[in-house]
Amino acid sequence: MIAPPSAAAARAARERSDALAKPLGALGRLEDAAAWVAACQGTCPPRPLERVRLTVLAGDHGVSHAGVSAYPREVTGAMVAAMAGGGSGANVLARQHGVAMQVLDIAVDADLGGLGPAVGRHRLRRSSGSIDTEDALRADEVRTALDAGAAIAAEEIAAGADLLLLGDLGIGNTTPAAALVAATFGVGADAVVGRGTGVDDAALAHKTEVVATALARAGARVDDPVQRLAALGSADLAVGVGFLCAAARAGVPVLLDGIVSLAELAVAEDLEPGVVAWCAAGHRSTEPAQQLALDKLGLEPLVDLGLRLGEGTGALTALPVLRSAVLLLREMALLADLAPGG
C-alpha cells in the first residue's frame, strides 16, 4: 500500500478554511482542493504551486486501423512535431501558466528522430498491437513500460516539480482507454465507448463493437493489471500507469487530464492501491468512460467545459483553479483577525 497524504494537514486545512473571513463553506469546492494540496504537501497552509511540470506521452495504436477515429494515425506524428515546436494547444496553455512541458515519443508509428534525442529518449516500440485481434504488448513489454514511466516521473520530480500534470497524444487512444476502464470495473463496451475525436453514429457503433471484441478476446486475463495492460492497453498508457504509481510513491501530487489519464489511474490503483489519493481530476471530458472512472474512483473534476482535445489541456485549464484554492487558504484574512473581540 502506498502511504496516504497527511490526514492531519487535511484537517488543519479544513479548520483554517472554516476560520477564514467568509461564511462556512462559501468557497465551495475550492476548500476541498486546498485541503487536498495541504494533505499532499503535509503542511497547512500549503505552499504555492510554483513548479508545475507537464509530461505528454505520445503513441499510436494498432486499433486505429479499425476505423475507430475520425482522423488518420499520421496525425499523431504531426502533432508531436507541432508540440515539440511549441504550436499545440497544450503549449499555449503551458506558456500562459508557467508550466514546464515535454512531449515524449513512446510508441509513435513514425520516425521522429529529426525532432531531437529528448523527444525519443523513452521510445519503446513503433505503435502497439490492435487490441481487437491481438495483444497490445507482451507482458515483459508492459513491465518495461511501467519502469519507463517510473523513470520519467523521477526525472520530473528531480527537476523540482511540486505538482505533476499528465497528458496524452495519439490517434485512437480513447479506444484502449475505454477498454481498460471497462475491464477494470467490470462493465460492457456500451457503458464506456464515446466519440473520441468526433466519430459519427455509425463509427461509434463500430467502435463499441471493436471494444466488445477486445474485451471478449482478453477474457479473464484482465483480472491481473499487468495482463490487462498487455491485452487491452498500449505502450504509452502503460508508461502512464508507471508514472502515476511512481509519483504517488514519491508523495508528489498529480493533476489528471481526461479519459486516458483516468484509465491509467484506474489500472494504477489496482496495481498499487493508494495511488488515487495523490491524484486530482482536472476536468470532465465528454467520454463516458472517464465519467465512469471518476465515479468509481471518487473524484470530482475541477472544471467541466466539454473539452476533448487531450494533450493535458484539461489539466492545464484547471491549474489556475487549483492555484487559486491554495492562495485563498494561504492569504485570506482570518475572521478572528478582523473582529478579535467579536
VEXGU-269797 format. One record per residue (C-alpha): residue number from 1; residue in one letter; x, y, z. Coordinates in nm, 3 decimals. Example, Ala and Ser with C-alpha at 12.3 -4.5 7.8 and 13.67 -1.06 7.14 Angstrom:
residues 2
     n   res         X         Y         Z
     1     A     1.230    -0.450     0.780
     2     S     1.367    -0.106     0.714
END
This chain:
residues 342
     n   res         X         Y         Z
     1     M     0.000     0.000     0.000
     2     I     0.121     0.349    -0.087
     3     A     0.135     0.586     0.209
     4     P    -0.159     0.829     0.201
     5     P    -0.140     1.209     0.209
     6     S    -0.138     1.366     0.555
     7     A    -0.476     1.343     0.727
     8     A    -0.355     1.589     0.992
     9     A    -0.269     1.852     0.730
    10     A    -0.606     1.799     0.563
    11     R    -0.785     1.853     0.898
    12     A    -0.581     2.166     0.963
    13     A    -0.673     2.297     0.620
    14     R    -1.042     2.234     0.685
    15     E    -1.017     2.415     1.019
    16     R    -0.835     2.707     0.860
    17     S    -1.096     2.726     0.582
    18     D    -1.370     2.745     0.843
    19     A    -1.182     3.026     1.021
    20     L    -1.136     3.245     0.713
    21     A    -1.325     3.573     0.680
    22     K    -1.624     3.424     0.499
    23     P    -1.936     3.217     0.570
    24     L    -1.874     2.850     0.634
    25     G    -1.828     2.662     0.307
    26     A    -1.856     2.979     0.099
    27     L    -1.559     2.884    -0.121
    28     G    -1.726     2.559    -0.217
    29     R    -1.501     2.301    -0.377
    30     L    -1.202     2.535    -0.365
    31     E    -1.189     2.440     0.002
    32     D    -1.171     2.071    -0.091
    33     A    -0.897     2.141    -0.344
    34     A    -0.688     2.340    -0.098
    35     A    -0.723     2.066     0.164
    36     W    -0.603     1.808    -0.089
    37     V    -0.291     2.009    -0.170
    38     A    -0.223     2.064     0.201
    39     A    -0.257     1.690     0.264
    40     C    -0.021     1.605    -0.023
    41     Q     0.236     1.857     0.098
    42     G     0.190     1.757     0.462
    43     T     0.160     2.118     0.575
    44     C    -0.102     2.387     0.632
    45     P    -0.127     2.636     0.482
    46     P     0.005     2.469     0.169
    47     R     0.289     2.617    -0.032
    48     P     0.204     2.788    -0.363
    49     L     0.217     2.558    -0.666
    50     E     0.506     2.724    -0.846
    51     R     0.700     2.436    -1.004
    52     V     0.445     2.257    -1.221
    53     R     0.559     2.017    -1.494
    54     L     0.357     1.853    -1.774
    55     T     0.455     1.531    -1.948
    56     V     0.267     1.434    -2.265
    57     L     0.301     1.067    -2.362
    58     A     0.259     1.002    -2.734
    59     G     0.187     0.672    -2.904
    60     D     0.000     0.507    -3.186
    61     H    -0.241     0.218    -3.154
    62     G    -0.298    -0.070    -3.391
    63     V    -0.670    -0.042    -3.336
    64     S    -0.666     0.292    -3.520
    65     H    -0.657     0.087    -3.841
    66     A    -1.003    -0.043    -3.747
    67     G    -1.182     0.285    -3.816
    68     V    -1.230     0.398    -3.455
    69     S    -1.115     0.758    -3.511
    70     A    -1.222     1.049    -3.726
    71     Y    -0.858     1.118    -3.814
    72     P    -0.577     0.911    -3.970
    73     R    -0.296     0.782    -3.750
    74     E    -0.043     1.004    -3.933
    75     V    -0.183     1.293    -3.729
    76     T    -0.005     1.161    -3.419
    77     G     0.344     1.219    -3.554
    78     A     0.245     1.554    -3.699
    79     M     0.107     1.667    -3.365
    80     V     0.420     1.553    -3.179
    81     A     0.620     1.771    -3.417
    82     A     0.382     2.062    -3.361
    83     M     0.408     2.016    -2.986
    84     A     0.786     1.994    -2.996
    85     G     0.780     2.319    -3.192
    86     G     0.554     2.493    -2.942
    87     G     0.241     2.515    -3.156
    88     S    -0.012     2.286    -2.986
    89     G    -0.298     2.388    -2.761
    90     A    -0.110     2.245    -2.465
    91     N     0.192     2.460    -2.548
    92     V    -0.024     2.772    -2.548
    93     L    -0.169     2.697    -2.205
    94     A     0.163     2.580    -2.061
    95     R     0.324     2.909    -2.159
    96     Q     0.034     3.106    -2.016
    97     H     0.052     2.930    -1.681
    98     G     0.431     2.895    -1.649
    99     V     0.433     2.517    -1.680
   100     A     0.745     2.329    -1.792
   101     M     0.629     2.093    -2.065
   102     Q     0.773     1.796    -2.252
   103     V     0.635     1.557    -2.513
   104     L     0.778     1.205    -2.532
   105     D     0.752     0.963    -2.823
   106     I     0.669     0.633    -2.652
   107     A     0.528     0.439    -2.948
   108     V     0.450     0.667    -3.241
   109     D     0.423     0.490    -3.578
   110     A     0.671     0.725    -3.744
   111     D     1.037     0.815    -3.741
   112     L     1.060     1.129    -3.528
   113     G     1.436     1.128    -3.488
   114     G     1.453     1.467    -3.654
   115     L     1.286     1.623    -3.350
   116     G     1.596     1.561    -3.140
   117     P     1.700     1.299    -2.884
   118     A     1.493     1.436    -2.596
   119     V     1.160     1.352    -2.762
   120     G     1.258     0.989    -2.828
   121     R     1.469     0.907    -2.525
   122     H     1.199     0.681    -2.376
   123     R     1.070     0.531    -2.703
   124     L     0.971     0.167    -2.654
   125     R     0.834     0.047    -2.988
   126     R     0.658     0.152    -3.307
   127     S     0.283     0.152    -3.236
   128     S     0.101    -0.105    -3.020
   129     G    -0.096    -0.411    -3.126
   130     S    -0.459    -0.389    -3.238
   131     I    -0.648    -0.495    -2.926
   132     D    -0.945    -0.641    -3.111
   133     T    -0.728    -0.905    -3.280
   134     E    -0.408    -0.928    -3.072
   135     D    -0.246    -0.815    -2.752
   136     A    -0.119    -0.460    -2.745
   137     L     0.203    -0.564    -2.573
   138     R     0.385    -0.863    -2.432
   139     A     0.391    -0.889    -2.052
   140     D     0.765    -0.811    -2.046
   141     E     0.697    -0.500    -2.257
   142     V     0.438    -0.388    -2.002
   143     R     0.693    -0.416    -1.723
   144     T     0.946    -0.223    -1.930
   145     A     0.684     0.045    -1.990
   146     L     0.598     0.064    -1.619
   147     D     0.966     0.111    -1.539
   148     A     0.994     0.379    -1.807
   149     G     0.701     0.566    -1.656
   150     A     0.861     0.550    -1.314
   151     A     1.187     0.683    -1.459
   152     I     1.007     0.973    -1.629
   153     A     0.828     1.067    -1.307
   154     A     1.159     1.050    -1.118
   155     E     1.317     1.286    -1.372
   156     E     1.035     1.537    -1.331
   157     I     1.048     1.516    -0.951
   158     A     1.426     1.558    -0.953
   159     A     1.374     1.872    -1.164
   160     G     1.184     2.018    -0.868
   161     A     0.819     1.955    -0.953
   162     D     0.573     2.026    -0.673
   163     L     0.282     1.924    -0.900
   164     L     0.285     1.691    -1.200
   165     L     0.046     1.701    -1.495
   166     L    -0.001     1.404    -1.726
   167     G    -0.121     1.439    -2.085
   168     D    -0.169     1.208    -2.383
   169     L    -0.134     1.225    -2.759
   170     G    -0.230     0.954    -3.008
   171     I    -0.497     0.885    -3.267
   172     G    -0.721     0.602    -3.145
   173     N    -0.610     0.619    -2.782
   174     T    -0.962     0.655    -2.640
   175     T    -1.035     0.300    -2.761
   176     P    -0.778     0.118    -2.541
   177     A    -0.854     0.365    -2.263
   178     A    -1.224     0.273    -2.276
   179     A    -1.137    -0.096    -2.287
   180     L    -0.916    -0.064    -1.980
   181     V    -1.188     0.119    -1.786
   182     A    -1.445    -0.145    -1.884
   183     A    -1.215    -0.430    -1.782
   184     T    -1.110    -0.265    -1.456
   185     F    -1.463    -0.201    -1.336
   186     G    -1.639    -0.497    -1.496
   187     V    -1.875    -0.319    -1.734
   188     G    -1.955    -0.371    -2.101
   189     A    -1.842    -0.175    -2.403
   190     D    -2.175     0.012    -2.424
   191     A    -2.101     0.178    -2.089
   192     V    -1.764     0.322    -2.183
   193     V    -1.731     0.397    -2.554
   194     G    -1.755     0.760    -2.664
   195     R    -1.697     0.962    -2.978
   196     G    -1.328     1.033    -2.917
   197     T    -1.211     1.271    -3.191
   198     G    -1.572     1.312    -3.305
   199     V    -1.685     0.999    -3.489
   200     D    -2.038     0.978    -3.630
   201     D    -2.310     0.738    -3.515
   202     A    -2.206     0.456    -3.746
   203     A    -1.844     0.481    -3.642
   204     L    -1.948     0.497    -3.276
   205     A    -2.138     0.170    -3.313
   206     H    -1.836     0.017    -3.485
   207     K    -1.602     0.143    -3.213
   208     T    -1.828    -0.012    -2.949
   209     E    -1.814    -0.343    -3.134
   210     V    -1.434    -0.323    -3.150
   211     V    -1.408    -0.269    -2.774
   212     A    -1.656    -0.552    -2.707
   213     T    -1.448    -0.783    -2.927
   214     A    -1.132    -0.683    -2.744
   215     L    -1.288    -0.747    -2.404
   216     A    -1.414    -1.089    -2.513
   217     R    -1.074    -1.178    -2.655
   218     A    -0.894    -1.080    -2.335
   219     G    -1.132    -1.280    -2.115
   220     A    -1.036    -1.349    -1.755
   221     R    -0.679    -1.231    -1.810
   222     V    -0.798    -0.880    -1.731
   223     D    -0.819    -0.970    -1.363
   224     D    -0.443    -0.912    -1.346
   225     P    -0.349    -0.545    -1.410
   226     V    -0.027    -0.631    -1.597
   227     Q    -0.211    -0.874    -1.824
   228     R    -0.488    -0.617    -1.864
   229     L    -0.240    -0.364    -1.996
   230     A    -0.086    -0.626    -2.223
   231     A    -0.418    -0.738    -2.370
   232     L    -0.607    -0.409    -2.388
   233     G    -0.370    -0.118    -2.333
   234     S    -0.076     0.026    -2.522
   235     A     0.284     0.124    -2.460
   236     D     0.202     0.488    -2.385
   237     L    -0.084     0.401    -2.148
   238     A     0.136     0.152    -1.962
   239     V     0.403     0.421    -1.925
   240     G     0.134     0.647    -1.780
   241     V     0.044     0.383    -1.522
   242     G     0.407     0.358    -1.415
   243     F     0.431     0.737    -1.399
   244     L     0.130     0.765    -1.165
   245     C     0.248     0.486    -0.937
   246     A     0.594     0.639    -0.904
   247     A     0.458     0.987    -0.833
   248     A     0.236     0.851    -0.557
   249     R     0.521     0.652    -0.406
   250     A     0.730     0.970    -0.400
   251     G     0.448     1.173    -0.247
   252     V     0.415     1.419    -0.537
   253     P     0.058     1.509    -0.640
   254     V    -0.069     1.471    -0.996
   255     L    -0.338     1.676    -1.170
   256     L    -0.504     1.450    -1.427
   257     D    -0.639     1.529    -1.771
   258     G    -0.917     1.330    -1.944
   259     I    -1.015     0.975    -2.029
   260     V    -0.663     0.844    -2.096
   261     S    -0.517     0.958    -1.764
   262     L    -0.827     0.828    -1.580
   263     A    -0.787     0.489    -1.747
   264     E    -0.422     0.491    -1.641
   265     L    -0.522     0.580    -1.285
   266     A    -0.782     0.303    -1.274
   267     V    -0.516     0.045    -1.357
   268     A    -0.254     0.210    -1.134
   269     E    -0.487     0.197    -0.834
   270     D    -0.544    -0.172    -0.899
   271     L    -0.171    -0.233    -0.937
   272     E    -0.065    -0.029    -0.632
   273     P    -0.356     0.065    -0.404
   274     G    -0.332     0.419    -0.273
   275     V    -0.236     0.598    -0.596
   276     V    -0.574     0.768    -0.633
   277     A    -0.530     0.970    -0.313
   278     W    -0.238     1.153    -0.475
   279     C    -0.439     1.247    -0.785
   280     A    -0.694     1.518    -0.859
   281     A    -0.920     1.530    -1.163
   282     G    -0.857     1.839    -1.372
   283     H    -1.163     1.834    -1.595
   284     R    -1.465     1.635    -1.703
   285     S    -1.429     1.521    -2.063
   286     T    -1.707     1.416    -2.298
   287     E    -1.610     1.047    -2.277
   288     P    -1.845     0.818    -2.081
   289     A    -1.552     0.601    -1.971
   290     Q    -1.397     0.898    -1.793
   291     Q    -1.720     0.971    -1.605
   292     L    -1.749     0.608    -1.501
   293     A    -1.389     0.605    -1.378
   294     L    -1.440     0.933    -1.191
   295     D    -1.743     0.790    -1.014
   296     K    -1.573     0.462    -0.928
   297     L    -1.257     0.632    -0.801
   298     G    -1.444     0.901    -0.606
   299     L    -1.304     1.201    -0.795
   300     E    -1.483     1.525    -0.885
   301     P    -1.326     1.736    -1.163
   302     L    -1.228     2.096    -1.101
   303     V    -1.375     2.220    -1.430
   304     D    -1.635     2.099    -1.678
   305     L    -1.601     2.273    -2.014
   306     G    -1.676     1.996    -2.262
   307     L    -1.310     1.963    -2.359
   308     R    -1.195     1.661    -2.560
   309     L    -0.860     1.771    -2.702
   310     G    -0.632     1.573    -2.474
   311     E    -0.264     1.674    -2.461
   312     G    -0.306     1.776    -2.097
   313     T    -0.518     2.078    -2.193
   314     G    -0.790     1.995    -1.940
   315     A    -0.538     1.974    -1.657
   316     L    -0.372     2.296    -1.771
   317     T    -0.709     2.471    -1.781
   318     A    -0.785     2.352    -1.428
   319     L    -0.445     2.452    -1.289
   320     P    -0.534     2.817    -1.214
   321     V    -0.835     2.696    -1.016
   322     L    -0.612     2.474    -0.802
   323     R    -0.359     2.752    -0.757
   324     S    -0.636     2.992    -0.657
   325     A    -0.760     2.748    -0.395
   326     V    -0.413     2.730    -0.239
   327     L    -0.363     3.108    -0.238
   328     L    -0.701     3.171    -0.079
   329     L    -0.620     2.935     0.206
   330     R    -0.275     3.092     0.248
   331     E    -0.350     3.462     0.215
   332     M    -0.714     3.531     0.300
   333     A    -0.770     3.702     0.632
   334     L    -0.899     3.511     0.931
   335     L    -1.231     3.621     1.075
   336     A    -1.075     3.644     1.421
   337     D    -0.817     3.891     1.292
   338     L    -1.088     4.119     1.154
   339     A    -1.303     4.112     1.466
   340     P    -1.085     3.985     1.752
   341     G    -1.338     4.087     2.015
   342     G    -1.646     3.956     1.825
END
